[in-house]
């Protein structure tokens, strides 16, 4: 993308904003109750449990057979506010390496209190997990499966000082 493309991109963003973004008081309520879970493929159940439960401190809440693939596990971690992060493993299938692809998952952003953010950053360092810190409130890193995560210290509904909800 060249610098000359930027004005056109901003004009298009503004057109979409003007066409579809309703003022807060004019927005209807969402039809959803919340995010039940996001499901990601795990290459190794125990490695995934150790990372999410022991490093990130997201408690494992259940594990049972995946109804879509006998012998596969479907397991869940509590990420707060009645939201879950779920995983499947597919024993015997070569699911390949994690890849960010168009139309696929880019990253999962999980909000944590600022004190937790600082502490969890230290736990990632202790575990030898490489991360990138941006804006002083976000850390991006990969889980053992290759999925990109973000821990963000901004409150739910805010991003980098901008109210998004």
C-alpha positions in Angstrom: 0.0 0.0 0.0 1.4 3.4 -1.0 0.9 6.7 0.7 -1.2 7.8 -2.2 -3.8 5.1 -1.3 -4.3 6.4 2.2 -6.7 9.3 1.4 -9.0 6.9 -0.6 -8.9 4.4 2.2 -9.8 7.0 4.8 -12.6 8.3 2.6 -14.0 4.7 2.3 -13.8 4.2 6.0 -15.7 7.5 6.6 -18.3 6.5 4.0 -18.9 3.2 5.8 -19.0 5.0 9.2 -21.5 7.6 7.9 -23.7 4.9 6.2 -23.8 2.3 9.0 -22.6 3.6 12.3 -25.6 4.8 14.4 -25.1 7.1 17.3 -25.1 5.3 20.6 -28.6 6.4 21.7 -30.0 5.3 18.3 -28.5 1.8 18.3 -30.9 -1.1 18.9 -29.8 -3.6 21.6 -27.9 -6.6 20.3 -29.8 -9.8 19.8 -26.9 -11.7 21.4 -26.4 -12.4 25.1 -22.7 -12.5 24.8 -19.8 -14.6 23.5 -20.4 -18.2 24.5 -17.1 -19.5 23.3 -14.5 -19.2 20.5 -13.2 -22.6 19.4 -9.6 -23.0 18.3 -7.7 -26.2 17.2 -5.2 -27.5 19.7 -2.3 -29.8 18.6 -1.7 -31.1 22.2 -4.3 -31.0 24.9 -2.0 -31.1 27.9 0.4 -28.5 26.5 -2.6 -26.2 25.8 -4.1 -26.8 29.3 -0.7 -26.0 31.0 -0.3 -22.8 29.0 -3.8 -21.4 29.5 -4.4 -22.6 33.1 -0.9 -22.3 34.5 0.6 -19.4 32.6 -2.4 -17.2 31.8 -4.5 -18.4 34.8 -7.6 -19.2 32.8 -9.2 -22.1 34.7 -10.0 -25.3 32.8 -13.8 -25.7 33.3 -14.6 -28.9 31.4 -13.4 -31.5 28.9 -15.5 -34.0 27.0 -15.6 -35.7 23.7 -16.2 -33.6 20.6 -19.5 -34.6 19.2 -18.3 -34.1 15.6 -15.2 -36.3 15.8 -15.0 -39.4 18.0 -11.9 -39.5 20.1 -11.4 -35.8 19.9 -11.6 -33.5 23.0 -13.6 -30.3 23.4 -12.3 -28.4 26.3 -13.0 -25.0 27.8 -11.3 -22.2 29.8 -13.0 -19.5 31.8 -11.9 -16.0 30.4 -14.3 -14.1 32.7 -17.8 -12.6 32.5 -19.3 -16.0 31.6 -17.2 -16.2 28.4 -15.2 -19.2 27.4 -12.3 -20.0 25.2 -12.6 -23.5 23.8 -10.3 -26.0 22.0 -10.6 -29.1 19.9 -7.9 -31.6 19.3 -8.2 -34.0 16.3 -6.1 -37.1 17.1 -5.0 -38.9 14.0 -5.6 -36.0 11.7 -2.7 -33.9 10.3 -4.3 -30.5 10.8 -1.0 -28.8 9.8 0.6 -25.7 11.3 -1.5 -22.8 12.4 -1.9 -20.2 9.7 -3.4 -16.8 9.5 -5.4 -16.7 6.3 -7.9 -14.4 4.8 -11.3 -15.2 6.4 -9.6 -16.9 9.3 -8.8 -16.0 12.8 -6.3 -13.2 13.2 -6.2 -12.9 17.0 -8.2 -13.2 20.1 -8.2 -10.1 22.4 -8.8 -10.8 26.1 -9.4 -7.9 28.5 -7.6 -8.1 31.8 -7.3 -5.6 34.7 -4.1 -3.5 34.4 -2.6 -5.1 37.5 -3.3 -8.6 36.0 -1.8 -7.4 32.7 1.5 -6.5 34.3 1.6 -9.7 36.3 0.7 -11.9 33.3 3.3 -10.1 31.2 5.8 -11.3 33.8 4.4 -14.8 33.7 4.8 -14.9 29.9 8.4 -13.7 30.3 9.1 -16.4 33.0 7.6 -19.1 30.6 9.9 -17.8 27.8 7.0 -16.7 25.6 8.0 -14.0 23.1 5.6 -11.1 22.9 5.2 -7.6 21.4 4.0 -4.8 23.6 2.0 -2.0 21.8 0.4 1.2 23.1 1.3 0.4 26.7 -1.9 -1.6 27.1 -1.6 -4.5 24.7 0.7 -7.6 24.5 0.5 -9.9 21.5 1.9 -13.4 21.6 1.3 -16.9 20.3 -0.1 -19.8 22.2 1.5 -23.3 21.9 -0.8 -24.0 19.0 0.4 -20.9 17.1 -2.8 -18.9 17.6 -2.2 -15.2 18.2 -3.6 -13.7 21.4 -3.7 -10.2 22.8 -4.0 -9.4 26.4 -5.4 -5.8 26.6 -5.5 -3.8 29.8 -8.2 -1.4 28.4 -11.6 -1.9 30.0 -14.2 -4.0 28.1 -15.8 -1.7 25.5 -12.7 0.5 25.1 -9.7 0.3 22.9 -6.6 2.6 23.3 -8.8 5.3 24.9 -11.6 5.1 22.4 -15.0 3.9 23.5 -16.0 1.1 21.0 -19.1 -0.1 22.8 
